[in-house]
Amino acid sequence: MKDLEAAWNDRFLADFGVAVDRPAHGLLQDVHWSVGLFGYFPTYTLGNVYAGCLNKAMRAAVPDLDAALARGDTSGATGWLREAVQRHGGLRQPRATIAAACGFEPSEGPLLDYLEAKFGDLYRL
């Protein structure tokens, strides 16, 4: 542990070309880490997986979604979210909420499809 900060800073410089000037910009950049709240990180992944599922289902239910959002019209998105997700509040467990809203069990597939479509051409994947 005593060498952790130096190891972090060395790797950060090697990977990103940025020298860390103080612990708040390096090893302690996320407030959760310094107090041992590592349990938050899996929830970020679940949130991304759930968002991929919701995105797929919303796009199927609101076909003109991109055009509406480009016009600043969020009513299709907010209306769908209100009816499919929010009106149920805490009556269901998260997985059941996503399954009911989307019509399929949550999985990583929709997120991976979204990421491939978004970044595939850009990074020639």
N, C-alpha and C positions, 0 to 999 in steps of 0.2 A: 504494500500500500504506500510506503514512503516514496516510492519512485513513480507512482501513478501519474502525478501531474506532469512530470518531465516526459514520461512516455507519451502521454496524450499530446502535449505540445509538439514533440518531435514528429509524431505521426500526422498531426494536423498540418504542420508546415510541409511535410513531404507530400501529403495527399492534395492539399488545397493551395499551397504556396502562400499561406498567411501565417505570420508569426503571432502567437497569442500574447497579448500585452498584460493580461491580468486574469486571475482565476474565473471571474465572472464571464469572461469571453471565451473561456476554455472548458476545463473540466467541470466547472459549476454553472455552465451556461443555461441549464434547465433547472429551475428551482426544485423540481421533484427529486432530482438525483441526490442533492445534498442532505435531504431528510429521509432518504430510503423509500420513497414512494414509487418503486419500480412497477407496481401493479397497474399503473396507468397505461403503460405502453401497449399491452395487448388490446386495450379498449380502442386505441387509435386504429389498429388493424381491423377490429370488428366494425368500427364506424366506417372505414373505407369499403369493406365488403358490403355492408348494409347499404351504403350510398350507391354502390354499383348496381345493386339489385333494384333499389328505388328508382334510379335513373332509367334503367331498362323498362321498368313497368310504367313509369310516368310518360316516357316517350311513346310507348304503345298506346296509352290512353289519351295523350294530348299530341296528336300528330304534327301540329304546326308550332310546336313548342319553341324551336329556335327562332322562327320568324317573329313570334309574339314577344319573346324576350328581347330580340333586337330592336323592337319598337318600344321597349320599356314596359310592355304589358306582362305582368307577372301573375295575372288572375288565373290562368290555366294551371300554372305550377302550384300556386298557393291553394287553389280550390281542390286540386287533386290531393295534395298533402293533407289538407284539412279533413277531407272525406275518408281517405284511405289510411291515414296514420293518426293524426292529432285528435280526432274526435273520440278515439278509443282510450286516450289517456293512458293510465297505468293499469288498465283492465287485463292486459295480456303481458306475458313475458316478451322481451324484445324479439326473440327468434319467431315467436308466434305472430307478433305484430307485422314483421317483415313478410312472413309467409302469407298472411291474410291480405296484406296490401298488394303484394306482387303476384300472387297466384302460383308461387313456386317456393320451395324451400331455399333459404339463403345459401349461397355458395360463392366461391371466388370467381366463377366463370364470367358473370357480367362485368365485374371490375377489370378482369384481365382483358376482356373484349374492348372495354372503354379505353384502357391504357394503350392497347395495341393500335386502336384507331387513332388515338391522339398523338402518340409518339412514334409509331411504326415508320412512317415516311420520314419524319424529321431526323430520326437516328438510324434510318436504314436497317430496321430490325426485320 
